[in-house]
Amino acid sequence: MYVGDWLGRREWLTPERVALVDDHTGARYTYRQLNVRANRMAAVLRDQLGIGHGDRVAILARNQVCYLDLLFASAKLGAILVPLNWRLTAAELAFQLNDCTPRALFCDSEFRTAARRACEHSQPIQTLFLDAQPGDPPLEQWLAAAPDAPVTSEVDLEDPHLILYTSGTTGQPKGAILPHRVLVWNSLNTNVSWELRADDVSIIHSPLFHTGGINVLTLPLLHTGGRMVLMREWDPARCLQLIEQERVTVFFAVPTMFHMLRQAPNFAQTDLSSVRFFISGGAPCPPSLIRAFQHDGVPFRQGYGLTEVSVNCFSLAPEDALRKPGSVGRPVFHLDARIVAGDEQDVPAGEIGELILRGPTVCAGYWNNPQATAATIRDGWLHTGDLAYQDAEGYFFIVDRKKDMFISGGENVYPAEIEHVLMAHPAVAECAVIGVPDLKWGEVGRALVVLVPGAQASVDELFAYCRQRLARYKVPKSLVLVDALPHNASGKVAKPALRQSYGQTEVLS
């Protein structure tokens, strides 16, 4: 099955087809060139660093071709790649390094200080810099001298290939173990359910340390023989230039990023005629945003996923985007989904419960954390922690995270529902709702709102807008106009940071 070396198989099938465009350097790589790079990196890992089957290799870097070299090289050796979030502090990085105990750490010089501080509080780790300076291990020389010959080893579908750390919003981060099985089946699910093609082109702007960067389109697209355009970091204006320049056909982003695209100064002049569809995920997408893009002639898909189930779990066809506003669609081809109550019995259509998933894309558990594994995966079903319901036609709707829901006066309140209403206001660019303590009601909502640049809307106007569209107990008790909201690596609003800054009892308005 070419489990550890499907890039080698892809080279055999389409050697001269362009696989990767590096926007940072302007370089273009065919599948043959990409596979040769991966073979050389695998030889360096094996011969210079002693990396073998089951060893962990960490990387702390921005998006670049070396990231993919390590991804595919580790697969050839049966080693495990551990992408690290460069937004973390040295203490947070040290926790993850101590948890996964890598044999080597590859790092951008940009993060040299954080890496060294983190390594001071972990076991000894051989550190190699992707842009080496005098005195560093000579990585470039090793790669230049490494042989081009294929590097393969006995790799099983159940052998781990990635450890991806969750955001840690409910405590210390947990390392989700993704075996080769998960990555292969995610590619199959994505290609079948989203109908990816060998002539598809996509921009990869999400950080490759995040499941959205690796698994939404990168691996599925390369698996099917398409082309990816790799951005070092998110830039909406540059993204639009690349859509036109590279004739991009499919494009994934979270709703906030789609808003930023529309607000970019070059949006109106950008030729979007090559795009087959946009894919929105990570948060509910406002129907007004979908309508705006459809008015521009761009079909819109929606989906849902999470790190532990290799991210591409649902798909909503473009023709259903407005017919089923707020829906994530139906499960992808090889995945089962249920909505259950606390006793794990299925709830009736229209009733809210917890979404649980079962299939070949479910992770193997959490690294060094059997307790969390046992609590999350029970009888083969992964409990997502997301609240959802299913309509009479079998379409799924994500209501909110369990931990985001709050209870006000005995009533369940789902912040995502309130955010959905506020986002429909023409002056609102972004918003988030959190629960805050209240002596009378137990908890009440507080909305943090960012206005569209140049737009005006008063707090009273936004309150009135909510009262017209929401039950009284759902209307936020307080509303704060802010300049910006914090975001995590995937582009989602970082609600833990908002709770820390705005979660006090005093009403701020």
C-alpha positions in Angstrom: 0.0 0.0 0.0 3.1 2.3 0.0 2.0 3.3 3.5 5.1 5.3 4.3 6.1 6.3 0.8 3.0 7.3 -1.2 5.0 10.4 -2.3 7.3 7.9 -4.1 4.4 6.3 -5.7 3.0 9.7 -6.8 6.4 10.6 -8.3 6.3 7.3 -10.3 2.8 8.2 -11.6 3.3 12.0 -12.3 7.0 12.8 -12.0 7.0 16.1 -14.0 3.8 17.5 -12.7 4.2 20.6 -10.5 3.4 19.6 -6.9 4.4 22.7 -4.9 4.8 26.4 -5.4 6.7 28.1 -2.6 5.4 31.7 -2.5 8.1 32.8 -0.1 11.0 31.9 -2.5 9.2 31.6 -5.8 10.5 28.1 -6.3 8.4 25.5 -8.0 8.8 21.7 -7.3 7.7 18.8 -9.4 6.6 15.6 -7.7 10.0 14.1 -8.6 11.9 17.0 -7.0 9.7 16.9 -3.9 10.3 13.2 -3.5 14.1 13.6 -4.0 14.1 16.2 -1.3 12.2 13.9 1.0 14.6 11.0 0.3 17.6 13.2 1.1 16.0 14.4 4.3 15.2 10.8 5.3 18.9 9.9 4.7 20.0 12.8 6.9 17.6 11.8 9.7 18.8 8.2 9.5 22.5 8.6 8.9 23.4 11.8 10.7 20.9 11.8 13.5 20.2 8.1 14.1 16.4 8.6 13.6 14.5 5.3 13.1 11.2 3.7 13.5 9.1 5.2 16.2 11.5 8.1 17.1 10.0 11.5 17.4 11.2 14.5 15.3 9.9 18.0 16.3 9.7 21.1 14.1 9.3 24.7 15.1 9.0 26.7 12.0 6.8 28.8 9.7 5.4 27.2 6.5 8.2 26.2 4.1 9.2 23.4 1.9 11.5 21.9 4.6 8.3 21.3 6.6 7.1 18.9 3.9 10.5 17.4 3.5 10.3 16.3 7.2 6.7 15.2 6.9 7.4 12.8 4.1 10.9 11.8 5.3 9.6 10.8 8.7 6.9 8.7 7.0 9.6 6.9 4.9 11.4 5.9 8.1 8.4 5.2 10.3 9.4 8.1 12.5 6.8 10.4 14.1 6.7 14.1 13.2 5.7 16.5 16.0 4.8 20.0 14.6 5.1 22.7 17.3 3.1 25.9 17.5 5.5 28.8 17.2 3.1 31.1 19.0 3.7 29.3 22.2 5.9 30.5 25.1 9.1 28.7 25.9 7.4 27.1 29.0 4.6 25.8 26.8 7.0 24.4 24.3 9.0 22.8 27.1 5.9 20.9 28.2 5.4 19.4 24.8 9.0 18.6 24.3 9.1 16.8 27.6 5.9 15.0 26.7 6.9 13.6 23.3 10.7 13.4 24.0 12.0 14.0 20.4 15.4 12.9 19.2 15.8 16.0 17.1 14.2 19.5 16.9 14.3 21.4 13.6 13.8 25.1 14.0 13.7 28.5 12.2 16.4 30.9 13.5 13.5 33.3 14.1 12.5 31.0 17.0 16.0 30.3 18.1 15.7 32.0 21.5 12.4 30.3 22.4 13.7 26.9 21.3 16.8 27.2 23.4 14.9 28.3 26.5 12.5 25.5 26.0 15.3 22.9 25.6 16.8 24.2 28.8 13.9 22.7 30.6 13.7 19.4 28.7 15.8 16.3 28.1 18.8 16.9 25.7 17.6 17.4 22.1 19.8 17.7 19.0 18.6 21.1 17.5 19.1 21.9 13.9 18.3 25.3 12.3 16.7 25.4 8.9 18.6 28.6 8.2 21.9 27.6 9.9 24.4 30.1 11.2 28.1 29.5 11.9 28.5 27.0 14.7 25.2 25.3 14.0 25.0 21.7 12.7 25.6 21.9 8.9 22.1 20.8 7.8 22.4 22.2 4.3 25.7 20.5 3.7 24.3 17.2 5.0 21.3 17.5 2.6 23.5 18.4 -0.4 25.7 15.3 0.2 22.8 12.9 0.9 21.9 10.3 -1.7 18.8 10.6 -3.9 18.1 6.9 -3.6 14.7 6.0 -2.3 14.5 5.5 1.5 11.9 3.0 2.7 11.2 0.9 5.7 8.5 -1.4 7.0 5.7 0.9 8.0 2.2 -0.3 9.1 -1.1 1.5 8.8 -1.3 1.7 12.6 2.2 3.1 13.0 2.0 6.7 14.2 3.0 9.4 11.7 2.0 12.6 13.5 1.5 13.9 17.1 -0.6 17.0 16.9 -1.1 18.9 20.2 -4.6 20.2 20.9 -5.0 23.8 22.0 -5.2 22.9 25.7 -8.3 25.0 26.3 -9.4 22.6 29.0 -6.0 22.1 30.7 -2.6 21.0 29.5 -2.4 20.2 25.7 -2.9 16.6 24.7 -0.9 15.1 21.8 -3.4 13.4 19.4 -1.7 10.4 17.8 -2.4 10.2 14.0 -1.3 6.9 12.5 -0.7 6.4 8.8 -4.2 4.9 8.7 -5.8 8.2 9.6 -3.9 10.2 7.0 -4.6 7.8 4.2 -8.3 7.5 5.0 -8.7 11.3 5.5 -7.3 11.7 2.0 -9.7 9.2 0.6 -12.6 10.7 2.4 -11.7 14.2 1.3 -11.1 13.3 -2.3 -14.3 11.3 -2.6 -16.6 13.6 -0.6 -15.3 16.9 -1.8 -14.6 15.6 -5.3 -11.0 16.8 -5.5 -9.3 16.4 -8.9 -5.7 16.0 -10.2 -5.9 19.4 -11.8 -7.0 21.2 -8.6 -4.8 24.0 -7.2 -5.1 25.3 -3.7 -3.3 27.8 -1.4 -2.0 26.4 1.9 -1.9 29.4 4.3 -2.9 27.7 7.6 0.1 26.9 9.8 1.5 23.4 9.1 1.7 22.8 12.8 -2.1 22.7 12.8 -4.3 19.9 11.5 -5.9 22.5 9.2 -2.6 23.1 7.5 -1.6 19.5 7.0 -4.9 17.6 6.6 -7.6 19.8 5.2 -6.1 20.0 1.7 -2.3 19.5 1.8 -2.1 15.7 2.0 -5.4 15.0 0.1 -4.3 17.3 -2.7 -0.8 15.9 -3.0 -2.3 12.4 -2.7 -4.5 13.0 -5.7 -1.8 14.7 -7.8 -2.9 18.3 -7.4 -0.8 21.4 -6.8 -0.4 23.4 -3.6 0.8 27.0 -3.3 2.5 27.4 0.1 2.2 30.7 1.9 4.6 31.4 4.8 1.8 33.1 6.7 -1.6 34.5 6.1 -1.9 37.7 4.1 -5.4 38.3 2.5 -4.2 40.7 -0.2 -1.4 38.4 -1.3 -3.8 35.5 -1.1 -6.1 37.1 -3.6 -3.1 37.8 -5.9 -2.2 34.1 -5.8 -5.7 33.0 -6.5 -5.6 34.9 -9.8 -2.0 34.2 -10.6 -1.9 30.5 -9.9 -5.5 29.9 -11.1 -6.6 28.4 -7.8 -9.6 26.1 -7.9 -10.3 25.2 -4.3 -9.6 27.3 -1.2 -10.1 26.7 2.5 -10.4 29.3 5.3 -12.3 30.0 8.4 -15.1 32.7 8.2 -12.9 35.4 9.7 -10.4 35.0 6.9 -13.2 35.1 4.3 -14.3 38.4 5.8 -10.7 39.6 5.6 -10.5 38.6 1.9 -13.6 40.8 1.1 -12.1 43.7 3.0 -8.8 43.5 1.2 -8.1 46.5 -1.1 -7.6 44.3 -4.2 -10.7 42.1 -3.7 -13.0 43.9 -6.2 -10.3 43.6 -8.9 -9.4 40.0 -8.3 -10.4 37.4 -11.0 -12.0 34.5 -9.1 -13.2 32.7 -12.2 -10.8 29.8 -11.7 -12.3 28.9 -8.3 -14.5 25.8 -8.3 -15.5 26.3 -4.7 -14.5 27.9 -1.4 -14.6 25.7 1.8 -15.4 27.3 5.1 -14.7 25.5 8.4 -13.7 26.1 12.0 -16.8 28.2 13.0 -20.4 28.8 11.7 -20.3 30.8 8.5 -22.9 33.6 8.3 -25.4 33.2 5.4 -24.7 36.8 4.5 -21.1 35.9 3.7 -22.1 32.9 1.7 -24.5 35.0 -0.3 -21.9 37.6 -0.9 -19.5 35.1 -2.5 -22.2 33.4 -4.4 -23.2 36.8 -5.8 -19.6 37.0 -7.1 -20.0 33.6 -8.8 -18.1 31.5 -6.3 -19.8 28.4 -4.9 -19.4 27.9 -1.2 -19.0 24.6 0.7 -19.0 24.2 4.5 -17.5 21.5 6.6 -16.5 20.5 10.1 -13.7 18.6 11.7 -11.3 18.3 14.6 -7.7 17.2 15.1 -8.6 13.9 16.6 -10.6 12.8 13.6 -8.2 14.2 11.0 -10.3 17.3 10.4 -12.4 16.5 7.3 -15.5 15.0 8.9 -18.5 16.6 7.2 -19.3 18.2 3.9 -22.1 20.4 2.7 -22.5 20.7 -1.1 -22.5 24.3 -2.6 -26.2 23.9 -3.7 -27.2 23.3 0.0 -25.2 26.2 1.4 -28.1 28.6 1.5 -30.9 26.0 1.6 -29.4 24.7 4.9 -27.8 27.8 6.5 -25.7 26.9 9.5 -25.4 23.2 8.6 -22.1 21.4 8.2 -23.8 18.9 6.0 -23.5 15.1 6.2 -20.6 12.9 7.3 -17.9 12.2 4.7 -18.0 8.9 2.9 -16.1 6.6 5.4 -17.3 8.0 8.7 -20.2 7.3 11.1 -21.8 10.1 13.2 -24.4 10.1 16.0 -25.9 12.6 18.4 -26.4 11.3 21.9 -27.6 12.3 25.3 -25.7 11.8 28.5 -26.6 8.1 28.6 -25.1 7.8 25.1 -28.5 6.9 23.6 -29.4 8.6 20.3 -31.6 11.7 20.6 -34.5 12.4 18.3 -34.1 14.6 15.2 -34.1 18.2 16.2 -32.9 17.6 19.7 -29.5 18.8 20.9 -26.9 16.3 22.1 -23.2 15.5 21.9 -21.7 14.6 18.5 -19.8 11.4 18.5 -17.8 9.9 15.5 -16.5 6.5 14.5 -14.4 5.4 11.5 -10.9 4.9 10.2 -10.0 8.6 10.6 -10.3 8.5 14.4 -7.0 9.0 16.1 -5.2 6.3 18.1 -5.6 8.3 21.4 -3.4 10.8 23.2 0.3 10.4 23.6 1.3 9.4 27.2 -2.3 10.1 28.4 -4.4 6.9 28.7 -6.9 8.6 31.0 -7.8 11.2 28.4 -7.8 8.5 25.7 -10.3 6.4 27.7 -12.5 9.4 28.4 -12.6 10.5 24.8 -12.8 7.3 22.8 -15.3 4.8 24.2 -16.4 1.6 22.4 -14.8 2.9 19.2 -16.7 6.2 19.3 -14.9 9.5 19.7 -16.7 12.0 21.9 -16.1 15.4 20.3 -17.4 17.7 23.1 -19.5 19.5 20.5 -23.2 20.0 20.8 -25.2 19.3 17.7 -28.5 18.3 16.2 -29.7 16.6 13.1 -32.7 17.7 11.0 -35.3 15.5 9.4 -33.3 15.3 6.2 -30.2 14.1 7.9 -28.2 17.3 7.9 -26.1 18.0 10.9 -25.9 21.4 12.7 -23.1 22.2 15.3 -24.6 24.3 18.1 -21.6 25.0 20.2 -18.8 23.5 22.3 -20.0 21.9 25.6 -17.6 24.1 27.5 -18.8 27.3 25.8 -22.4 26.7 26.6 -23.6 28.5 29.8 -26.8 28.3 31.8 -28.7 31.5 32.5 -31.7 31.3 34.8 -32.0 27.5 34.2 -31.9 27.9 30.3 -29.1 26.6 28.1 -27.5 29.4 26.1 -25.3 28.7 23.1 -22.9 31.6 22.3 -22.6 30.5 18.7 -26.3 31.2 18.2 -25.9 34.8 19.5 -22.7 35.3 17.5 -24.6 34.1 14.3 -27.2 36.9 14.9 -24.7 39.6 15.6 -22.6 38.6 12.5 -25.6 39.3 10.3 -25.5 43.0 11.3 -23.8 44.9 8.4 -21.6 46.9 10.8 -20.2 43.8 12.6 -16.9 42.4 11.3 -16.4 39.9 14.1 -17.8 39.0 17.5 -17.6 36.5 20.3 -19.9 35.8 23.2 -18.8 34.4 26.6 -20.6 33.6 29.8 -19.9 35.7 32.9 -21.1 35.2 36.5 -24.3 37.0 37.5 -25.8 37.0 41.1 -29.4 36.8 39.8 -29.2 34.5 36.8 -26.1 32.5 37.6 -24.5 33.4 34.2 -25.3 35.9 31.5 -23.8 36.6 28.1 -21.2 39.2 27.3 -20.6 40.1 23.6 -17.3 41.4 22.4 -17.8 43.1 19.0 -15.4 44.3 16.3 -16.9 46.8 13.8 -16.3 46.8 10.1 -13.6 49.5 9.4 -15.4 52.8 8.8 -18.8 51.5 10.0 -20.7 52.9 12.9 -23.0 51.1 15.3 -23.7 52.0 18.9 -24.0 49.5 21.8 -27.7 50.4 22.1 -28.3 49.7 18.4 -26.7 46.3 18.7 -28.7 45.5 21.8 -31.9 46.4 19.9 -30.8 44.3 17.0 -30.4 41.3 19.3 -33.7 41.8 21.1 -35.5 41.7 17.8 -34.0 38.3 16.9 -33.3 36.5 20.1 -35.3 35.3 23.1 -34.9 37.6 26.1 -32.7 35.2 28.1 -30.3 34.8 25.1 -29.7 38.5 24.6 -26.3 39.5 26.1 -26.4 41.4 29.3 -23.4 43.4 28.3 -21.7 44.3 25.0 -18.2 45.7 24.5 -16.9 47.3 21.4 -13.2 46.2 20.9 -10.6 46.9 18.3 -9.7 43.2 17.7 -10.3 39.7 19.0 -7.5 37.3 19.8 -7.2 34.2 17.5 -5.5 30.9 17.9 -3.4 29.1 15.3 -6.4 27.9 13.3 -7.8 31.4 13.0 -10.6 30.8 15.5 -11.4 33.3 18.2 -9.4 32.4 21.4 -12.2 32.4 23.9 -9.9 31.4 26.9 -8.1 34.7 26.4 -11.3 36.6 26.2 -12.6 34.9 29.4 -9.4 36.0 31.1 -9.7 39.6 30.0 -13.5 40.1 30.0 -14.9 37.4 32.2 -15.2 39.4 35.3 -18.6 40.1 36.9 -18.7 43.8 36.3 -20.8 44.9 33.4 -18.7 46.5 30.7 -20.7 48.4 28.0 
